Amino acid sequence: MASSLAFKLVLVVLGCTLVGAPLAQAVIPCSRVSQYVGPCISYLKTGGAVPVPCCNGIRSLIGLAGTTPDRQGVCRCLVATAKSITGIKGELVSGLPRACNVRLPYPIGPNVDCNRIH
């Protein structure tokens, strides 16, 4: 009887794990965000023409961030990156979506409150 109860408990735990799995997916890691925005760094420091790989990375990143937790996670990564790299110009960061001809549903920059992004 104890083994039957243990078996049922394992099934319940496994079932809960499988049902909850789609809801518990991790947000996009910062290392991945960095790969997409890496080609933008030189532009964000000096201005000029936006590199095509930069805009392609921004578009890809927007496509990946389909949920609120994803968008908030990407935002946190972008804010941390903007604060950690010296020489990045805030006006170029905030104007990057426009320069790449993409629309973000939230502003970007070092002072954005990522918890307010939905």
ChimeraX attribute file (.defattr): number of C-alpha atoms within 10 A of each C-alpha:
attribute: neighborCount
match mode: 1-to-1
recipient: residues
	/A:1	6
	/A:2	7
	/A:3	8
	/A:4	9
	/A:5	10
	/A:6	11
	/A:7	12
	/A:8	12
	/A:9	12
	/A:10	12
	/A:11	12
	/A:12	12
	/A:13	12
	/A:14	12
	/A:15	12
	/A:16	11
	/A:17	12
	/A:18	11
	/A:19	11
	/A:20	11
	/A:21	11
	/A:22	9
	/A:23	8
	/A:24	9
	/A:25	10
	/A:26	11
	/A:27	16
	/A:28	18
	/A:29	12
	/A:30	17
	/A:31	9
	/A:32	13
	/A:33	21
	/A:34	18
	/A:35	13
	/A:36	19
	/A:37	19
	/A:38	15
	/A:39	19
	/A:40	22
	/A:41	20
	/A:42	15
	/A:43	18
	/A:44	21
	/A:45	16
	/A:46	12
	/A:47	15
	/A:48	10
	/A:49	8
	/A:50	17
	/A:51	14
	/A:52	12
	/A:53	14
	/A:54	21
	/A:55	21
	/A:56	15
	/A:57	20
	/A:58	23
	/A:59	18
	/A:60	14
	/A:61	21
	/A:62	17
	/A:63	9
	/A:64	15
	/A:65	17
	/A:66	10
	/A:67	11
	/A:68	14
	/A:69	18
	/A:70	21
	/A:71	23
	/A:72	20
	/A:73	22
	/A:74	24
	/A:75	25
	/A:76	19
	/A:77	20
	/A:78	22
	/A:79	18
	/A:80	15
	/A:81	20
	/A:82	21
	/A:83	15
	/A:84	11
	/A:85	10
	/A:86	9
	/A:87	13
	/A:88	20
	/A:89	15
	/A:90	17
	/A:91	12
	/A:92	18
	/A:93	23
	/A:94	15
	/A:95	15
	/A:96	23
	/A:97	17
	/A:98	12
	/A:99	13
	/A:100	17
	/A:101	11
	/A:102	13
	/A:103	12
	/A:104	13
	/A:105	10
	/A:106	13
	/A:107	17
	/A:108	22
	/A:109	21
	/A:110	19
	/A:111	12
	/A:112	15
	/A:113	15
	/A:114	20
	/A:115	13
	/A:116	9
	/A:117	16
	/A:118	12
